[in-house]
């Protein structure tokens, strides 16, 4: 049985995470919204998008957020060979690390699916895996700011890891717009619970 953290150990913190970027419009919009609400986040980037938009990766880091690896290509890895898994992880690490100027330490597999072989390969490269405990389903065409906020943060608890997206490259077109609109509502729900968005550096995978 694979045991992969879905929460972080934190007394009052909630971790905001964004998958699938960077995106030329969605990522800057999310960064601006995070600056307004003064919330740190982790961006799990695909290697192919980091290679396309290295300047945006640097912007994420310059804004004080952490970058993690989300594979090089956004494909489910269930049928992949060991060689293909290792090659994809290596390419993703190289692309994200080169663009960020720092070595990523967190990994989240596309769709949250990982095999035993994939898990061992990722850990052998010094990466920590982190999934999520709550999601906004913001990739759906029918998602709205209120539906995203409700799913992601209603009843939120300390240590929760929230899954959101700053890119529509693998989801409904312009879906990131509803995510940006949902962020103030999400942070309001977090504050109502007596909690606050926390940087992963102030927490540990739980």
C-alpha positions as CSV (number, residue, x, y, z in Angstrom):
1,X,0.0,0.0,0.0
2,X,1.3,3.4,-1.0
3,X,1.3,5.9,1.8
4,X,1.7,9.5,0.5
5,X,1.0,12.6,2.6
6,X,-2.2,14.5,1.8
7,X,-1.9,17.0,4.6
8,X,0.9,18.9,6.4
9,X,1.7,19.0,10.1
10,X,0.6,22.5,11.2
11,X,-1.3,23.9,14.2
12,X,-3.0,26.7,12.3
13,X,-1.8,26.6,8.7
14,X,-3.6,25.6,5.5
15,X,-1.5,25.0,2.4
16,X,-2.7,26.5,-1.0
17,X,-1.3,24.6,-4.0
18,X,-1.7,25.2,-7.7
19,X,-1.1,22.6,-10.4
20,X,-0.4,22.5,-14.2
21,X,1.3,25.9,-14.7
22,X,3.0,28.1,-15.5
23,X,0.4,29.7,-17.8
24,X,1.0,33.0,-19.5
25,X,-2.2,34.6,-18.3
26,X,-3.5,32.4,-15.5
27,X,-0.3,32.3,-13.4
28,X,0.2,36.1,-13.3
29,X,-3.5,36.5,-12.4
30,X,-3.1,34.0,-9.5
31,X,0.1,35.7,-8.4
32,X,-1.7,39.0,-8.2
33,X,-4.6,37.6,-6.3
34,X,-2.2,35.9,-3.8
35,X,-0.4,39.2,-3.3
36,X,-3.6,40.9,-2.6
37,X,-4.7,38.4,0.0
38,X,-1.1,38.0,1.3
39,X,-1.1,34.2,1.0
40,X,1.8,32.0,0.2
41,X,1.4,29.0,-2.0
42,X,3.1,26.0,-3.7
43,X,3.0,25.8,-7.5
44,X,3.4,22.3,-8.9
45,X,4.7,22.9,-12.4
46,X,5.0,20.6,-15.4
47,X,8.4,20.5,-17.0
48,X,7.0,21.2,-20.5
49,X,5.3,24.4,-19.3
50,X,8.3,25.5,-17.2
51,X,10.4,25.1,-20.4
52,X,7.9,27.3,-22.4
53,X,7.6,30.0,-19.7
54,X,10.8,30.1,-17.6
55,X,10.3,33.8,-16.8
56,X,7.0,33.0,-15.1
57,X,8.7,30.4,-13.0
58,X,11.2,33.0,-11.8
59,X,8.2,35.4,-11.0
60,X,6.7,32.7,-8.8
61,X,9.9,32.3,-6.9
62,X,10.5,36.0,-6.7
63,X,7.1,36.5,-5.2
64,X,8.1,34.2,-2.3
65,X,6.2,31.1,-3.4
66,X,7.6,27.5,-3.6
67,X,7.8,25.5,-6.8
68,X,7.3,21.8,-7.0
69,X,7.4,19.2,-9.8
70,X,4.3,17.9,-11.5
71,X,6.0,15.7,-14.0
72,X,7.4,16.8,-17.4
73,X,4.2,15.8,-19.3
74,X,0.8,15.7,-17.8
75,X,0.0,12.1,-18.3
76,X,-1.2,9.4,-16.0
77,X,1.7,7.0,-15.3
78,X,0.1,3.7,-14.5
79,X,1.4,1.9,-17.7
80,X,4.8,3.6,-17.9
81,X,8.0,1.6,-17.8
82,X,10.7,2.3,-15.1
83,X,12.9,4.0,-17.8
84,X,10.1,6.3,-19.0
85,X,9.2,7.2,-15.4
86,X,12.7,8.1,-14.5
87,X,13.3,10.0,-17.7
88,X,10.2,12.1,-17.2
89,X,11.1,12.9,-13.6
90,X,14.6,13.8,-14.6
91,X,13.5,16.1,-17.4
92,X,10.9,17.8,-15.1
93,X,13.5,18.4,-12.4
94,X,15.9,19.8,-14.9
95,X,13.3,22.1,-16.5
96,X,11.8,23.4,-13.3
97,X,15.1,23.7,-11.4
98,X,16.8,25.5,-14.3
99,X,13.9,28.1,-14.6
100,X,13.5,28.6,-10.9
101,X,17.2,28.8,-10.0
102,X,16.5,26.5,-7.0
103,X,16.2,22.7,-6.8
104,X,12.5,21.7,-6.2
105,X,11.9,19.4,-3.2
106,X,8.2,18.6,-3.7
107,X,6.6,16.3,-6.2
108,X,2.9,15.7,-7.1
109,X,2.1,13.2,-9.9
110,X,-0.4,14.2,-12.6
111,X,-3.9,13.2,-11.5
112,X,-2.5,12.1,-8.1
113,X,-1.6,8.7,-9.5
114,X,1.7,7.0,-8.7
115,X,3.0,3.5,-8.9
116,X,5.3,1.8,-6.4
117,X,8.1,2.1,-9.0
118,X,7.3,5.7,-9.6
119,X,7.3,6.4,-5.9
120,X,10.7,4.8,-5.4
121,X,12.2,6.7,-8.3
122,X,10.9,10.1,-7.2
123,X,12.1,9.5,-3.6
124,X,15.5,8.3,-4.9
125,X,15.9,11.7,-6.5
126,X,15.4,13.4,-3.1
127,X,11.8,14.6,-3.7
128,X,9.0,14.5,-1.2
129,X,5.6,13.6,-2.5
130,X,2.6,15.6,-1.5
131,X,-1.0,15.1,-2.6
132,X,-4.0,17.0,-1.3
133,X,-6.8,16.7,1.2
134,X,-9.3,19.0,-0.4
135,X,-9.9,20.3,-3.9
136,X,-12.0,22.9,-5.7
137,X,-12.7,20.9,-8.9
138,X,-11.8,24.2,-10.6
139,X,-10.8,22.4,-13.8
140,X,-14.5,21.8,-14.7
141,X,-16.3,24.0,-17.2
142,X,-19.2,24.4,-14.9
143,X,-17.1,25.5,-11.9
144,X,-17.8,28.9,-10.4
145,X,-16.0,30.9,-7.8
146,X,-18.6,30.0,-5.1
147,X,-18.5,26.2,-6.0
148,X,-14.7,26.2,-6.0
149,X,-14.5,28.0,-2.6
150,X,-17.2,25.7,-1.1
151,X,-15.5,22.5,-2.2
152,X,-12.0,23.6,-1.3
153,X,-12.5,25.3,2.0
154,X,-15.9,24.8,3.6
155,X,-15.1,23.1,6.9
156,X,-11.4,23.5,6.4
157,X,-9.0,22.2,9.1
158,X,-5.5,22.9,10.2
159,X,-3.0,21.0,8.0
160,X,-5.4,20.7,5.0
161,X,-3.7,20.9,1.5
162,X,-6.0,22.6,-1.0
163,X,-5.7,21.7,-4.7
164,X,-6.3,24.4,-7.2
165,X,-5.1,25.3,-10.8
166,X,-3.4,28.3,-12.3
167,X,-3.5,26.9,-15.8
168,X,-6.2,25.7,-18.3
169,X,-3.7,23.8,-20.5
170,X,-5.1,20.5,-19.4
171,X,-8.6,21.6,-18.4
172,X,-11.6,23.7,-19.4
173,X,-10.7,26.9,-21.3
174,X,-10.2,29.9,-19.0
175,X,-11.0,27.8,-15.9
176,X,-8.3,29.6,-14.0
177,X,-10.5,32.8,-14.0
178,X,-13.0,31.2,-11.6
179,X,-10.1,30.1,-9.5
180,X,-8.8,33.6,-9.2
181,X,-12.3,34.9,-8.2
182,X,-12.6,32.1,-5.6
183,X,-9.3,32.9,-3.8
184,X,-10.7,35.7,-1.6
185,X,-13.6,33.5,-0.6
186,X,-11.3,30.6,0.2
187,X,-9.1,32.8,2.4
188,X,-12.2,34.2,4.1
189,X,-13.3,30.6,4.9
190,X,-9.8,29.8,6.2
191,X,-9.9,32.9,8.5
192,X,-13.4,32.1,9.7
193,X,-12.0,28.7,10.9
194,X,-9.4,30.5,12.9
195,X,-6.6,29.4,10.5
196,X,-4.3,31.1,7.9
197,X,-2.6,30.2,4.6
198,X,0.9,28.9,5.5
199,X,4.1,28.4,3.5
200,X,5.1,24.8,3.2
201,X,8.4,25.8,4.8
202,X,6.6,26.4,8.0
203,X,4.9,23.0,7.9
204,X,5.9,19.4,7.2
205,X,4.1,16.8,5.1
206,X,1.8,14.9,7.4
